[in-house]
Structures are given as C-alpha cells and as structure tokens.
Amino acid sequence: MSILRLLGLSLSLVIALAGRTEAAQIRTFDRAAFTHAQQAGQRVMLVVQSPWTPLTQRQKPVFERISRDLVYSDLTIFQVDWERMDDVVRELGVTKKGTVIVYKGQRERGRATDEVDEAELRQLLDRAR
C-alpha cells in the first residue's frame, strides 16, 4: 500500500471519528438536570461521596477515565455531596459514603459501595445499556 493511500485512509478515519469526541459529563447533582436525564432515557451514574475522604480521592481518577471513554459519551455522572445533600442521600436510601447508583432512564440498574476497581464500575455501567 502506498504512503499516500495510507495517509488518505488515516485521514478518512480521523474525519469519521471526529463527530464522536464528546466525553461524559461529570457534574454536581442537580435535581432538575437529573430528572431531565432520566426522562430522556439517558444513562446516569450517581456518586454519593464526601470530597475529603480517601475513598473519594481514589475514585476520582477512575470516574475521570470512564468519563473520557467514548463508550460512555451518553453518560452523565452526578456527584452527590454526603454532607450537603443529606435529603437526596436519604431519598436514595444510601447509608454509606462511596455508594454508586446507575440508572437507565428512570429505572435503577444497580449499585455498589466502596468500589474503586475500574473494571467493576464499568460492569455496573454496562447494566444500564
């Protein structure tokens, strides 16, 4: 294969993938945005945490890597602050910091607590396809 043809194919691939550059969103929990995402049938991950805990510090880079993966470009990750959003925490039935809840639309598809293993979190997310 000639260099020019290889470059042409490479350029075509880059152009084809250019439209898929959106990353998943990581944002502070907002009830209206959460409800909207659920009603739109989107995948949603709620992460109940306290920013100062060692667990949150270990989870943060995992969630950032997941959010950059184009497989999860339709995902919104909402961070629920354990101390400041205790009404939301109670409503969700969460009893422990570090709880992750995954939804597809309005249906809960799974939850995990104290999970920092990226593969396990990805499996949890895959339940919400």
Phi, psi and omega per residue, in radians:
M1 nan 2.371 -3.095
S2 -1.327 2.753 3.121
I3 -1.059 -0.728 -3.130
L4 -1.113 -0.725 3.115
R5 -1.159 -0.722 3.101
L6 -1.091 -0.758 3.091
L7 -1.108 -0.695 3.113
G8 -1.096 -0.759 3.105
L9 -1.137 -0.711 3.118
S10 -1.091 -0.775 3.124
L11 -1.098 -0.710 3.111
S12 -1.074 -0.707 3.123
L13 -1.140 -0.757 3.115
V14 -1.066 -0.769 3.141
I15 -1.132 -0.712 3.141
A16 -1.115 -0.643 -3.109
L17 -1.502 -0.203 -3.058
A18 -1.034 -0.557 -3.140
G19 -1.272 -0.226 -3.095
R20 -1.881 0.953 -3.111
T21 -1.885 0.036 -3.128
E22 -1.278 2.343 3.069
A23 -1.703 2.805 3.028
A24 -1.109 2.681 3.133
Q25 -1.615 2.402 2.971
I26 -2.029 2.116 -3.083
R27 -2.571 2.825 3.069
T28 -1.183 2.467 -3.125
F29 -0.996 2.308 3.064
D30 -2.406 2.095 -3.034
R31 -1.005 -0.752 -3.124
A32 -1.121 -0.758 3.138
A33 -1.170 -0.671 3.102
F34 -1.104 -0.839 3.131
T35 -1.067 -0.753 3.122
H36 -1.062 -0.800 3.135
A37 -1.073 -0.731 3.122
Q38 -1.125 -0.800 -3.124
Q39 -1.142 -0.465 3.109
A40 -1.439 -0.033 3.104
G41 1.352 0.351 -3.084
Q42 -1.404 2.837 2.989
R43 -1.416 2.331 -3.122
V44 -2.346 2.419 3.020
M45 -2.114 2.194 3.021
L46 -1.783 2.294 3.119
V47 -2.080 1.928 -3.138
V48 -1.594 2.048 -3.005
Q49 -2.662 2.923 2.948
S50 -2.045 2.123 -3.030
P51 -0.957 -0.455 -3.030
W52 -1.517 -0.166 -3.028
T53 -1.383 2.607 3.075
P54 -1.020 -0.627 3.119
L55 -1.062 -0.804 3.124
T56 -1.063 -0.705 3.126
Q57 -1.127 -0.582 3.089
R58 -1.339 -0.584 -3.137
Q59 -1.301 -0.581 -3.014
K60 -0.915 -0.903 -3.133
P61 -1.146 -0.483 3.108
V62 -1.170 -0.811 3.128
F63 -1.141 -0.621 3.107
E64 -1.141 -0.728 3.097
R65 -1.121 -0.775 3.120
I66 -1.054 -0.744 -3.091
S67 -1.129 -0.437 3.137
R68 -1.489 -0.199 -3.122
D69 -1.369 2.152 -3.091
L70 -1.096 -0.322 3.066
V71 -1.058 -0.495 -3.100
Y72 -1.897 0.475 -3.107
S73 -1.148 -0.324 3.109
D74 -1.600 0.129 -3.052
L75 -1.663 2.470 2.940
T76 -2.074 2.233 3.104
I77 -1.830 2.058 3.110
F78 -1.806 2.255 3.084
Q79 -1.660 2.113 3.131
V80 -1.829 2.072 -3.114
D81 -1.385 2.034 -3.084
W82 -0.937 -0.789 -3.069
E83 -1.376 -0.694 -3.009
R84 -1.570 -0.317 -3.080
M85 -2.132 0.821 -3.055
D86 -1.114 -0.453 3.078
D87 -1.161 -0.699 3.098
V88 -1.186 -0.732 3.137
V89 -1.023 -0.819 3.123
R90 -1.104 -0.776 -3.131
E91 -1.037 -0.621 3.140
L92 -1.388 -0.192 -3.120
G93 1.282 0.482 -3.123
V94 -1.541 2.290 -3.115
T95 -2.010 -0.008 -3.076
K96 -2.546 2.415 3.044
K97 -1.080 2.655 3.123
G98 1.498 0.261 3.117
T99 -1.487 2.366 3.121
V100 -2.062 2.247 3.136
I101 -2.149 2.330 -3.116
V102 -2.028 2.350 3.115
Y103 -2.164 2.632 2.854
K104 -2.116 1.904 -3.009
G105 1.131 -2.328 -3.102
Q106 -1.602 0.012 -3.079
R107 -1.743 2.181 3.049
E108 -1.232 2.303 -3.106
R109 -1.907 -0.182 3.095
G110 2.896 2.874 3.071
R111 -2.622 2.738 3.118
A112 -2.538 2.702 3.124
T113 -2.230 2.403 3.103
D114 1.104 0.421 -3.091
E115 -1.512 2.227 3.073
V116 -2.156 -0.090 -3.137
D117 -1.347 2.086 -3.064
E118 -1.058 -0.719 -3.134
A119 -1.091 -0.698 3.115
E120 -1.146 -0.720 3.124
L121 -1.166 -0.642 3.084
R122 -1.157 -0.668 3.086
Q123 -1.104 -0.707 3.088
L124 -1.058 -0.794 3.113
L125 -1.100 -0.625 -3.120
D126 -1.151 -0.323 3.060
R127 -1.187 -0.326 -3.079
A128 -1.754 0.457 3.115
R129 -1.345 nan nan
